[in-house]
Amino acid sequence: MTEQVDVVVIGMGPGGEHVAGELAATGLDVVGVEAELVGGECPYWGCVPSKMMIRAGNLLAEARRVPGMAGSVSVSPDWAPVAARVRDEATDDWDDRVAADRFTGKGGRLVRGRGRLAGPGRVEVDGQVFAARRGIVIATGTRPQIPPVPGLDEVPYWTNRDAIAAKENPRSLLVLGGGAIGLELAQVYARFGTRVTVVEAMGDLIPAEEPEAGALVAGVLRAEGMTLRTGARASRVRHGGDAFTLVLEDGEELTGDRLLVATGRRADLSTLGLDTVGLDPSARWLRTDGQLLAAPGLWGVGDVTGHGAFTHVAMYEADIAIRAILGEGGPDADYRALPRVTFTDPEVGAVGLTEKQAREKGLTVRTGLSQVPSSTRGWIHKAGNEGLVKLVEDADQGVLVGATTAGPTGGEVMYGLAVAIQARVPVEELRHMLYAYPTFHRGVEDALRDLRRD
């Protein structure tokens, strides 16, 4: 039996929920399909609860910086209020009733289950078929990418979901993966007294970002007592006696009470029925055009498109898909100034291309670098002032194509540089701007001066 509707959205994470809700609010007959929780990874196991945990860890770090600057203080970490806030404030104990009601309140219909394409314009959910007059949107996100380490599939390792939901912090934690997710969670647990060891196969932490940022964060984490193994690959995992053993390729054995696997995320297109519309179900990502169209009447939104596993990318793409489905038109997606933040302390904001990426594109590159502790605000800030600003310029065009802003407010300092990259503001214009004193963002001016000497 087939039911006619206007739009079907498969996957009700941030992007999918936004598309479905906005279209339903216009009066269209919209079906949102979700197999887990409406709202997706971000509000329940990602952005929101993790930042609550980070906020708690940062408070402990700030308290420990009081000696020598503001007197003395005694710090006694307690995981209980952190776990309670995640459970009660962020996730409603992993209950999506509020989000589901928000969608249905706009006139949408929520169908629980796993949706898959059943031919052009058709979606099947547990035997029920919907025929979409206007279109279908795939917004199924990503899931943890688990490396093929021998023994890993036989042990009860953590993913980010387990680390977020933990009611107690373990005595020791092994973290496999030194990217944003692994480091954010590793630092939080370490600040609450967990003995943490991070293993990263690449030579630098946060390997997708500038090496200077990775080295900066590594120095801080080591100073906080964490053990880091970069350029190290796991060759085997064992679990016994309530302990994990991670064996590295060089024979070193690391042990911990828990093992967190944070080696990236990937889309799984194999179960979506893409072959029924002529698309490759074995592809790594759902390929889309500038209007997020993957095939006639079929749009992709969010992590599944491979443009960046960030909520802000999903919401940005959702708006484009909404306009396209409503026939309103609008500009194509533009990822030149794609921003991202690693919420460690120091916080690492980045936008656009890294130096390496710019050189690989064949650009004539100049870079500028300044150090936060050398700035007036950094000197004033003192304890916890580690940071830097790095600029990447297309010297032929005289515009910035990338920037990294690490420091106490790295993600916030990044904003002005994101505008500069998006609007292609000439570097000469940036040099002659006024930069408020004494601020962290004034370090941008110092980095611009450094461009002259590159």
C-alpha positions in Angstrom: 0.0 0.0 0.0 1.5 3.4 -1.0 0.6 6.7 0.5 1.1 10.0 -1.4 2.8 12.8 0.5 4.8 15.9 -0.5 8.2 15.3 1.1 9.9 12.5 3.0 13.0 13.2 5.1 15.1 10.2 6.0 17.0 11.0 9.2 15.9 13.6 11.7 19.2 14.9 13.0 19.8 18.7 13.0 19.7 19.1 9.3 16.9 16.7 8.6 14.7 18.0 11.4 15.3 21.6 10.1 14.3 20.7 6.6 11.3 18.6 7.7 10.0 21.2 10.2 10.4 24.2 8.0 8.7 22.5 5.0 5.9 21.3 7.2 5.4 24.8 8.6 4.6 26.0 5.0 1.7 23.6 4.9 3.4 20.8 2.9 2.6 17.2 3.9 5.9 16.1 5.3 7.0 12.7 6.7 10.1 12.6 8.9 11.6 9.2 9.3 13.9 8.5 12.3 15.2 5.2 13.6 16.7 6.6 16.8 16.2 10.0 18.5 14.8 13.1 16.8 17.6 15.7 16.9 20.3 13.2 16.1 23.8 12.9 17.4 24.4 16.6 18.3 21.9 17.2 21.2 22.2 13.7 22.8 25.8 12.5 22.3 27.7 15.2 20.5 27.8 19.0 20.5 25.6 19.9 23.4 26.4 17.4 26.2 30.1 17.3 25.3 30.3 21.1 25.7 28.6 20.8 29.0 31.3 18.4 30.1 34.0 20.7 28.6 32.6 23.6 30.5 32.9 21.7 33.7 36.5 20.6 33.0 37.4 24.2 32.1 36.1 25.5 35.4 38.4 23.0 37.2 41.3 24.2 35.1 40.6 27.8 35.8 40.3 27.2 39.6 43.8 25.5 39.5 45.2 28.6 37.8 44.3 30.8 40.8 47.6 30.4 42.8 50.0 33.1 41.9 47.3 35.3 40.4 44.4 35.6 42.9 45.2 33.8 46.1 44.7 30.1 46.9 41.9 27.6 46.2 41.2 23.9 46.9 39.7 21.9 44.0 37.8 18.6 44.5 36.5 17.3 41.2 33.1 15.5 41.3 31.8 13.8 38.2 28.3 13.4 39.6 27.0 16.9 38.7 28.4 16.6 35.2 26.7 13.3 34.6 23.4 14.7 36.1 23.5 17.8 33.9 24.1 15.8 30.8 21.2 13.5 31.7 18.7 16.0 33.0 19.5 19.3 31.1 21.0 18.2 27.7 19.2 14.9 26.9 16.1 14.5 29.1 17.6 11.1 29.9 17.9 10.4 26.1 14.2 11.1 25.6 13.3 12.9 22.3 9.7 13.8 23.2 10.3 17.6 23.1 12.0 17.4 19.7 9.4 15.1 18.3 6.6 17.3 19.6 8.4 20.3 18.1 8.2 18.7 14.7 4.7 17.4 14.8 3.6 20.8 16.2 4.6 22.3 12.9 2.3 19.9 11.1 4.8 17.2 10.3 4.3 13.5 10.8 7.0 11.4 12.5 7.5 7.8 11.5 9.7 5.6 13.6 11.9 3.2 11.7 14.6 2.9 9.1 13.8 4.4 5.8 15.2 3.3 2.4 14.6 4.3 -1.1 12.3 2.0 -3.1 12.7 3.7 -6.5 12.5 7.3 -7.7 10.3 9.3 -5.4 9.5 6.4 -3.1 10.6 5.6 0.5 9.8 2.3 2.3 9.7 2.2 6.1 9.1 -1.2 7.6 6.7 -2.2 4.8 5.0 1.1 4.5 5.7 3.0 1.3 5.5 6.8 0.8 5.5 8.4 -2.6 6.9 11.9 -2.5 5.4 14.5 -4.9 8.0 17.2 -4.1 11.1 15.3 -3.1 13.0 13.1 -0.7 15.8 14.3 1.6 18.5 12.0 2.9 20.0 13.3 6.2 21.2 10.1 7.8 24.4 11.4 9.3 27.4 9.3 10.1 28.5 6.7 12.7 31.8 6.0 14.4 34.5 4.6 12.1 36.0 1.7 13.9 39.5 0.7 12.7 40.3 -2.9 11.8 42.6 -3.5 14.8 42.7 -7.2 15.7 40.7 -7.9 18.8 38.8 -4.6 18.8 35.6 -6.3 17.7 35.8 -8.7 20.7 36.1 -6.1 23.5 33.6 -3.7 25.1 35.1 -0.5 23.9 33.5 3.0 24.3 32.4 5.2 21.5 31.7 8.9 22.1 28.1 7.9 23.1 29.4 5.8 26.0 31.8 8.5 27.1 29.0 11.1 27.1 26.6 8.8 29.1 29.1 7.6 31.7 27.8 8.1 35.3 31.3 7.8 36.7 34.7 8.7 35.4 37.1 5.7 35.1 40.4 5.6 36.9 42.2 5.3 33.6 41.2 5.8 30.0 42.9 4.8 26.7 41.9 7.0 23.8 42.4 5.7 20.3 42.4 8.7 18.0 43.8 12.2 18.5 41.3 14.2 16.5 38.7 16.7 17.9 36.3 14.2 19.5 39.1 12.1 21.1 41.0 15.1 22.5 37.9 17.0 23.8 36.7 14.0 25.8 40.3 13.0 26.8 41.0 16.4 28.3 37.6 16.5 30.2 38.2 13.1 31.8 41.8 14.0 32.7 40.7 17.2 34.4 38.4 15.0 36.6 41.3 12.8 37.7 41.3 10.1 35.1 44.7 8.9 34.0 44.5 9.4 30.2 46.6 8.1 27.3 46.0 9.2 23.7 47.2 7.1 20.7 47.2 8.9 17.4 48.5 7.2 14.2 49.5 10.5 12.5 52.5 12.5 13.5 50.4 15.4 14.9 47.3 15.7 17.1 44.2 17.2 15.3 45.9 16.0 12.1 43.2 17.7 9.9 44.4 21.1 11.2 47.6 23.1 11.1 50.6 21.2 12.7 51.3 24.3 14.8 47.9 23.9 16.4 48.4 20.2 17.1 51.8 20.9 18.7 50.4 23.6 20.8 47.6 21.4 22.1 50.0 18.5 22.7 52.2 20.7 24.9 49.3 21.7 27.0 47.9 18.2 27.4 51.3 16.8 28.4 51.7 19.7 31.0 48.3 18.6 32.4 49.6 15.1 32.9 48.2 13.3 29.9 50.3 10.7 28.0 50.4 11.1 24.3 51.6 8.6 21.7 51.7 10.2 18.2 52.9 8.4 15.1 51.8 5.2 16.9 49.5 2.5 15.5 47.6 -0.1 17.5 48.4 -3.7 16.4 46.1 -5.5 18.9 43.6 -5.0 21.6 42.9 -7.3 24.6 40.4 -7.2 27.5 40.5 -9.2 30.7 40.2 -8.7 34.4 38.3 -5.4 33.8 41.3 -3.9 32.0 42.1 -3.1 28.4 45.5 -3.6 26.9 46.4 -1.7 23.7 49.5 -3.2 22.0 51.3 -0.7 19.7 53.2 -1.8 16.5 56.5 -1.2 18.3 55.5 -3.7 21.0 54.7 -1.1 23.7 51.7 -2.2 25.8 49.3 0.4 27.3 46.6 -0.4 29.8 43.5 1.3 31.0 40.1 0.6 32.7 38.3 1.9 29.6 39.1 2.2 25.9 37.5 5.1 23.9 37.6 4.6 20.1 37.5 8.0 18.4 39.0 7.5 15.0 36.6 9.5 12.9 33.1 9.0 11.5 31.8 7.8 8.2 28.5 7.6 6.3 26.9 4.2 5.7 25.0 4.4 2.3 24.7 0.6 2.0 21.2 0.3 3.5 19.6 3.3 1.9 18.5 1.7 -1.4 20.5 4.1 -3.5 20.8 1.5 -6.2 17.1 1.9 -6.9 17.7 5.4 -8.1 20.9 4.7 -10.0 23.4 5.8 -7.3 26.3 3.8 -5.8 25.5 2.4 -2.4 29.2 1.6 -1.8 30.3 5.2 -2.1 31.9 6.9 0.8 29.6 9.9 0.7 26.4 11.0 -1.0 27.6 13.2 -3.9 25.5 16.3 -4.4 25.6 19.4 -6.6 25.6 23.0 -5.5 21.9 22.8 -4.6 22.4 19.6 -2.6 20.7 17.6 -5.3 21.9 14.0 -5.5 19.5 12.7 -8.2 16.2 14.1 -9.7 13.9 14.8 -6.7 16.5 13.6 -4.2 18.6 15.9 -1.9 21.3 15.1 0.6 21.9 17.2 3.7 24.5 17.1 6.5 27.3 14.7 7.4 26.2 12.2 4.8 27.3 14.6 2.0 30.9 14.6 3.2 31.2 18.4 3.3 32.0 18.4 7.0 30.6 16.5 10.0 29.4 19.6 11.8 25.9 20.7 12.9 26.5 24.2 11.3 27.2 22.5 7.9 24.0 20.5 8.2 21.9 23.5 9.0 23.5 25.5 6.2 22.8 22.8 3.7 19.3 22.3 5.1 18.4 25.9 4.2 19.6 25.4 0.6 17.6 22.3 0.3 14.5 24.0 1.7 14.7 26.8 -0.8 15.3 24.3 -3.7 12.3 22.1 -2.7 10.1 25.2 -2.4 11.3 26.4 -5.8 12.7 29.7 -4.4 16.2 29.4 -5.8 19.3 30.9 -4.2 23.0 30.6 -4.3 24.9 27.3 -4.5 26.6 25.9 -1.4 29.9 27.6 -0.8 32.4 25.9 1.4 35.4 28.3 1.0 35.1 29.6 4.5 34.0 26.4 6.3 34.6 27.0 10.0 35.3 24.4 12.6 36.3 24.4 16.3 38.1 21.9 18.4 36.9 22.7 21.9 40.0 21.7 23.8 41.7 24.2 26.1 43.3 26.0 24.3 40.3 26.2 21.9 41.3 25.7 18.2 39.3 27.7 15.7 40.0 27.1 12.0 38.4 28.3 8.8 39.1 27.7 5.1 42.3 25.9 3.9 45.3 24.9 5.9 48.7 25.8 4.5 49.2 22.3 3.2 45.8 22.3 1.5 46.5 25.6 -0.1 49.8 24.4 -1.5 48.3 21.2 -2.8 45.8 23.4 -4.7 48.8 25.1 -6.4 48.3 28.4 -4.8 51.2 30.8 -4.2 51.1 30.8 -0.4 52.3 33.2 2.2 51.8 32.5 5.9 51.8 34.7 9.0 52.1 33.6 12.6 51.7 35.3 15.9 51.7 33.9 19.5 49.0 34.8 22.0 51.4 34.9 25.0 53.4 37.6 23.2 50.3 39.8 22.8 49.3 42.3 25.5 46.0 40.4 26.2 47.9 37.1 26.4 50.4 38.6 28.8 47.6 39.9 31.0 45.8 36.6 30.9 48.9 34.8 32.0 47.9 31.3 33.2 46.2 29.4 30.4 47.3 31.9 27.7 48.7 29.3 25.3 47.6 30.1 21.7 48.5 31.3 18.3 47.1 32.9 15.1 48.1 31.5 11.7 47.1 33.1 8.4 47.3 31.5 5.0 47.3 34.0 2.1 46.8 33.4 -1.6 49.7 35.8 -2.5 48.7 36.1 -6.1 45.2 37.3 -5.2 46.1 39.1 -2.1 43.4 37.5 0.0 43.3 35.1 2.9 42.2 31.5 2.1 42.7 30.0 5.6 43.2 30.9 9.2 43.7 29.2 12.6 43.1 30.9 15.9 44.0 28.9 18.9 43.8 30.2 22.4 41.4 30.9 25.3 38.7 32.1 22.9 40.0 30.6 19.7 36.6 29.8 18.2 35.3 33.3 18.8 38.4 35.0 17.4 38.0 33.0 14.2 34.7 34.7 13.3 36.3 37.9 11.8 38.7 35.9 9.7 35.8 33.7 8.5 34.1 36.9 7.2 37.4 38.0 5.6 37.8 34.7 3.7 34.1 34.5 2.7 34.0 38.1 1.4 37.5 37.9 -0.1 38.6 41.0 1.8 42.0 42.2 0.5 44.8 41.6 2.9 45.8 45.3 2.5 42.3 46.2 3.8 42.8 44.0 6.8 46.2 45.5 7.5 44.6 49.0 7.8 41.7 48.0 10.0 41.4 49.1 13.6 41.8 46.2 16.1 40.5 46.8 19.6 43.1 46.9 22.4 43.8 44.8 24.4 41.9 41.9 22.9 42.8 38.4 21.9 41.8 39.1 18.3 44.4 41.8 18.1 46.8 39.0 17.5 45.4 38.9 13.9 47.1 42.2 13.3 50.4 40.7 14.5 50.0 37.8 12.1 49.3 40.1 9.2 52.5 41.9 9.9 54.3 38.6 9.8 52.9 38.0 6.3 55.2 40.8 5.1 58.3 38.8 6.2 57.3 35.4 4.8 
